[in-house]
C-alpha cells in the first residue's frame, strides 16, 4: 500500500554551487532569475539578473518564457529558488539550475 509513498521523485533541476552557477551564467542561452521580492532585488543582485518574485505571479510570468533556454535561479538562501526551480521543471522547463545556498553563499561581485 505504501510502496510508492517513499520513492523520491526526481526533482527535475540541478542544485549548483556558486562556482558552477557562475560558469553556467556565461552561456549565451543563460537566463538569470532572482525570485526574491523587488525590495530584496534592489538591495543587490547578480549581474544580468531579471526579477520574477516567487511570491508574486510567478507561474503566470514564467508561462511566457522560452523553454529552450538555460535558467539560473537564486534567492537569499536557496529555498525559494529551489521551489521556483521545481515549479519550472514541472511546467516543462528542462534546463533549470538553482544556486545552492542562495546569494548568501555567493562569493563573487553583485551589482
C-alpha positions in Angstrom: 0.0 0.0 0.0 2.8 2.5 0.9 5.4 1.1 -1.5 5.4 4.1 -3.8 5.0 6.6 -0.9 8.7 6.7 0.0 10.1 6.7 -3.5 11.5 10.1 -4.2 10.5 11.7 -7.5 13.4 13.3 -9.4 13.3 17.0 -8.7 13.9 18.0 -12.4 16.5 20.7 -11.7 20.2 21.0 -10.6 21.5 22.5 -7.4 24.8 24.2 -8.2 27.5 25.6 -6.0 28.5 29.2 -6.7 31.4 28.4 -9.0 29.3 26.1 -11.2 26.4 28.6 -11.2 28.8 31.5 -12.2 30.2 29.4 -15.0 26.8 28.5 -16.3 25.7 32.1 -16.3 28.3 32.8 -19.0 26.4 30.6 -21.5 24.7 32.5 -24.3 21.4 30.7 -23.6 21.5 31.5 -19.8 18.7 33.4 -18.2 19.3 34.5 -14.7 16.3 34.9 -12.5 16.1 36.4 -9.0 13.0 35.1 -7.3 13.2 37.5 -4.3 11.0 40.4 -3.7 11.5 43.7 -5.5 13.0 45.2 -2.3 15.5 42.4 -1.9 16.3 42.6 -5.6 17.0 46.4 -5.3 19.4 45.8 -2.4 21.9 43.8 -4.6 21.6 41.3 -7.4 23.7 39.1 -9.7 24.7 40.9 -12.9 22.2 40.4 -15.7 19.5 39.0 -13.3 15.8 39.5 -14.0 13.4 39.8 -11.1 10.4 37.5 -11.0 9.2 37.4 -7.4 8.2 33.8 -6.4 5.5 35.3 -4.1 4.1 37.4 -7.0 2.5 35.9 -10.2 5.5 33.6 -10.7 3.6 30.8 -12.6 1.9 33.3 -14.9 5.2 35.1 -15.6 7.2 32.0 -16.4 4.4 30.7 -18.7 5.7 33.1 -21.5 9.3 32.2 -21.2 11.0 30.1 -23.9 11.6 26.5 -22.7 14.8 26.1 -24.7 16.9 28.4 -22.6 19.1 27.6 -19.5 17.6 29.1 -16.4 19.7 30.0 -13.3 17.6 30.8 -10.3 18.6 32.2 -7.0 17.1 33.8 -3.8 18.5 34.7 -0.4 19.2 31.2 0.9 18.3 28.8 -1.9 14.9 27.7 -0.5 12.6 29.9 -2.6 14.7 29.4 -5.8 14.5 25.7 -5.2 10.7 25.9 -5.0 10.7 28.0 -8.1 13.1 25.7 -10.0 10.8 22.7 -9.1 7.8 24.6 -10.4 9.6 25.5 -13.6 10.7 21.8 -14.1 7.1 20.6 -13.5 6.0 23.1 -16.2 8.2 21.6 -18.9 11.4 23.6 -18.5 14.2 21.1 -18.9 17.4 23.1 -18.1 16.8 24.7 -14.7 19.5 25.4 -12.1 19.3 26.6 -8.5 22.1 28.4 -6.6 22.7 26.2 -3.6 22.8 28.4 -0.5 21.4 31.4 -2.4 23.0 34.8 -2.7 24.2 34.5 0.9 26.7 31.8 -0.4 27.8 34.0 -3.4 31.5 34.9 -3.0 31.6 37.0 -6.2 30.5 40.5 -7.1 26.9 41.7 -7.0 25.5 44.8 -8.6 
